[in-house]
Structures are given as structure tokens and as C-alpha cells.
Amino acid sequence: MAPPYGSGAVTLAWRSLAEALPSHGVCALVDCSRCCLAPAIAAWGVDLQRLLVIRPTSSREAWWAVEQSLRSRGVAATCAWVEHAPERMLRRWQLAAEVGGGVGLLFRPIAARREPSWAEFRVLVIPLTATSGDARRVRLEVVYRRGGLGGSAQEWELDHAAGDVHVVSPVADSTPLRRAARA
């Protein structure tokens, strides 16, 4: 879940997919808003030869495309920005993903945080104050994971110039420890 634009969620997903996509199968992008920019996706390491862009003209077509992509054994990953989907459709997608065996990355608005979901893992992406240069930071909060609530969080830095993504190491408190008084 993330703000619609500029949060870093989609960039982070593309970089992660480039690293994790198996040697077989394609990545299906259900591009409802028609804002897919192939050069930007390629810059994050995704092989465009293995990218299938689907441009539905309605919500119903988008829902169908997501379901069919998730159900297909030839699709290793399905990505889609989903403003709203009925709970029944979310359940169908979960079942389709189980059949197909691929990964579904569904980007939802922050308002969807309280809505029911059949996802095994839900992450909230929060953009942080911009850092210097082409790098920016995001905070990833695990909202839910199968088997219980989330609760963990990490900061990540996305360097657009270098095409790099990495976890930001937490900095220790610079306040010196108080030494115990000697008796």
C-alpha cells in the first residue's frame, strides 16, 4: 500500500523483480493508467523481452487480466495498481495465484489498509524526506503477514543514478553511555 505516485513502491518492486524473477516465465504488468515507461523499467534491470504489458480499458477488464495472469503458470509475476476491487475478486486472485504459482504484486492506495485482503504479505510504503542527489528513502512497514500481524519496519534507499536499492543501516545513538559510579 502506498500513495499513488512518487512513493517509491513501484520502483522498489521493479528492482526486486529484476533480482528475483526466475529464468523462466514473464512478468505481466496490468497497466490501467497507461503510465508504464519501458525505459524506466529497463533502467531497474527488468528484461523487457520478458515483460508483458496489458492495457485494459475498464476495471472489469483489469480484474480479469490480473486473475488470468496470476492463474497462468507461464507468468512468474503479476503487477497491477488496484484502486478498488471487491473482496470476492481479491479472494479469486489469491486462489489464482495458488494455481499459477507466481507472485502477485498488487499496489493499493493507503486507504485500502483497513479493507479486507487475501494477501499473504502486506507492506505499507511511506516516502521519507528526500536525500541528496538522485537517491530517496522509503520506509517499509509490514502491516500483515500470514500467521499474524506484522510490526517490523525498515528504511530503504533508492539511488536512481546508480540503479541501486539497499537497506539503510540504523545509526546508533551518539549519546555516550553513562558509566556506573564506582563505590
C-alpha positions, 0 to 999 in steps of 0.5 A: 500500500502506498500513495499513488505516485512518487512513493517509491513502491513501484520502483522498489518492486521493479528492482526486486523483480529484476533480482528475483524473477526466475529464468523462466516465465514473464512478468505481466504488468496490468497497466490501467493508467497507461503510465508504464515507461519501458525505459524506466523499467529497463533502467531497474534491470527488468528484461523487457523481452520478458515483460508483458504489458496489458492495457485494459480499458475498464476495471472489469477488464483489469480484474480479469487480466490480473486473475488470468495472469496470476492463474497462468503458470507461464507468468512468474509475476503479476503487477497491477495498481488496484484502486478498488476491487471487491473482496470476492475478486481479491479472494479469486486472485489469491486462489489464482495465484495458488494455481499459477504459482507466481507472485502477485504484486498488487499496489493499493492506495493507503486507504485500502489498509483497513479493507479486507485482503487475501494477501499473504504479505502486506507492506505499507510504503511511506516516502521519507524526506528526500536525500541528496542527489538522485537517491530517496528513502522509503520506509517499509512497514509490514502491516500483515503477514500470514500467521499474524500481524506484522510490526517490523519496519525498515528504511530503504534507499533508492539511488536512481543514478546508480540503479541501486536499492539497499537497506539503510543501516540504523545509526546508533545513538551518539549519546555516550553511555553513562558509566556506573559510579564506582563505590 
